[in-house]
Amino acid sequence: MADETETVALSVPQDITAEQAVLGSILLSTDPQDLIADLMTILEPSDFYRTAHRLIYAAILKLDESQRAIDILTIVDELNKDNQVENVGGMAYLAELASTVPVAGNALYYARIVREKSIRRNMIDTLQSSLTQTYEGADSVDDAVAELSTKLDMINGGEKSADFKNIADVVEKSFEQIEQNSRTTETVTGLASGYPALDNLTTGFHGGEMIIVAARPAVGKTAFVLNIAQKVAVADPDLPVVVFSLEMPDTSLVNRMLAAEGNINSQHMRTGQLDSEEWNALAVAMGSLANTKIYIDDTAGIKVTEIRSKLRRLYKREGKLGLVIIDYLQLIEGTGSEGRQQEVSAISRAIKMMAMEMDVPIIALSQLSRSVEQRQDKRPMLSDIRESGSIEQDADIVAFLYREDYYEKANDDSDNPNDPRDEEQQDVGEIEVILEKNRSGARGTARLLFVKSYNKFSNIEFHAEEPGGFG
């Protein structure tokens, strides 16, 4: 006997009565502009199911925008501009709307019913679209899951904008923060990078901040942010630190961390030719890093929607995020539907929104254009950021790495460029961290030491005779 299945006819989520009540409440209101100001934080025309109601609400918003009176006659006049009066049922239907309102004072209640039905319809459309794409199998599973997660997150954004905050409340909140900071002698109020010269300028990295670290290739920007990740994670082993590596596989990334953590020559690690002291140092470094909550994602060509989806899942699992690093911004895959500069600008804005949403500082690395090579002074400027678009506007901090020896080596005219003494001198050099933009603090330059063979940045005040003595 064949299985029998019962087909249940499901109706599209809607509440026409609530839609009529919203529009009728506006027509009956003694102060429609005031009511519309509240309704606009909840509803937009597309939230209405019936096309006639979408057209009427859109006409009302246009009248409000131009500060014209709102009544049946002016609405009809506005609809007439697009020949839409008959499509909404004419003046007779507008008059009928005003008579269908149960209680005009409940307009916001009706509006939330309309919004809820709209959200449910959007969920159905999103899931149906995702179902079709899943059957077709055009996208990878990871891409499909990330896209669906992002779309569902965006559907229910709640009311569109928060109300004004009274300055008295903000002053009180500000005072509490100042009082809390006064209880310590530390000048760092955010997440310490582990480099006092830098922290003195930034007061640490704060939740919601987007930090851009930019440099020419091979200057050491990846090593720099990995050093910060290590210092943050080792200082607080319970604090999740996330590294998105779009250019380097996870093992190469961890090898760099181990070299810096254990003061081990990175070339020895690549060849496996470690002496007994280095093997011991490696074991200690492995134990130190394994005890942290550093999470690595080395997905090449990852999309910003995937980054957001993965961070949200980790945030829900851990309850917090300490620091996020993206290496590097220009390698994030765009949609391909617009120019690359517009894509990078959209990616930059998305990263800033993620930082604010999850209250976490996000450090995004960026390449510099070759224009810096054409100048006599090679120190970078904001305009040197490749495909900059709105990157410098979105960022709270823009830091450039500059090494004098990077350009000196290129212009080296010595008779014996292979002199081992020159190599030894070039292994340890001063590097400038130039804060060209610092939204909440001072601009300036922090000077650090970079030990290239260890992939390690050190504080200058801890300079010692041997490279292993740097702190």
C-alpha positions, 0 to 999 in steps of 0.5 A: 500500500502506497504511503499517503501524504497529506498536503497542507495549504499554507497561506502567506503571512499577512494581516491586511486589517493591521495594514489598514489600521496603520494607514487609517491611524495616520489619516485620523491623527491630529499630528501625523508628522509626529506619528510618521516619525515613530512609524518610520523606525518600524516600517518601510513601504516594502513591509506592506503585503498589499500593493495598494498599501505600499503605494499609499504609505510611500506617498505619505512618506513623500509628503512628510519628506516635503513637509506637506500636509497629510490628508486624503486630498494630498495623498491623492494628489501625490499618487496622481503624479505617478498615475497610481490613484486607481491602483489603490482603489481611488479616493473611496478606498482612502476614505474607507481606511479611516473608518476601519481603525479600531483604536487610532492610538494603537498605531505602533502596535499595528505597525509591529504586527505588519513588520512581523508578517513582513519578516516572516515573508522575507524568511520564506523567500530567503529559505526558498531561494536557498533551497533552490540554490542548494538543489542546483549546487552551483555554490560550495557548501561553505559559501551557501551556508555563509550566505544563508546565515548572513541573509537570515541575520539581516532580515530581523534588524529590529526597529531601524534606528534607536531613539535619541539618547539624553545627554544626562544618561550619556554623561553618567555612563561617561563618568562611570568609565572615567571613574573606572579608569581613575582606579588604575595608574595604567594609561592603557584603557583598552586591549594592550598590544604588548608594545608600550610605545604603541599603547601610549599613543592608542591607549590600547585597542578598543571594542568596535575599532577597525585598525588598518596596518599597511606597508609595502610587501616584505616589510613585516606587517604579518609578523607584526600583527602575529606578534600582537596576537601572541602577546594578547593571547598569552597575556589572557589565555581565556581571551579568544583571538582570531586570525584570518590568513588569506595568503598563508597556510595555517602551518606557516602562520604557526611556524612564524608564531613559534619562532617569535615565541621561542626566539628560534631562527625561522630558517632553522625551523624551515629546514628542521636543523635545530640545535638542542637549545632550539628544540627545548625553546620550541617545546616551551613555545608550543606549550605556551601557544597551545594554552591560548585561544588563538583560532586560525582560518586559512580559507583562501578567497574568503568572502566578507559574509563568510568572515562575519558568519564564522565570527558570529558562531565563535562569538556565540560559542565563546561569549566574547571575542578579544581580537580579530586579525585579517591578513589581508583586506585586499584578498577578501573576495568581492561579489564581482558585480562592481569595480574592485575599488567599490568592492574593497570600499564595501568590504571595509565598511562591512569590517567596521560594522562587524567590529561594532556589532561584536564589540571587538577590535579588528586589525585588517592588513592592507597593501600599499600602492607603488606610488610610495616608491616614487617619492624621495621620502618613502614614509607612507601616506593615507593616499598610498593605501591600495584600492583605498576607497573608503578605507581611511574613512572607515578606520579608527586607526591607520598605522603604517610600518616603515623600515629605513633599511628596506630601501637602503638595501635596495639602493646598496652600492657596497662593493661586497653586498654578500658580506656576512657582517652586513647580513648580521646588521640587517637582521636587527633593525629599527622599524617605525609604526606611524599612526597617520590616523588615530580617531580617539588619540594622538597621531605619532610614531612608535619605534620598535626593533624587528629581528627578522630571523625570529619574525619578532618585534621588540621594545627598544628599551629592552635592547640587548647585545644578542638578538635573543635578549630582546623583550 
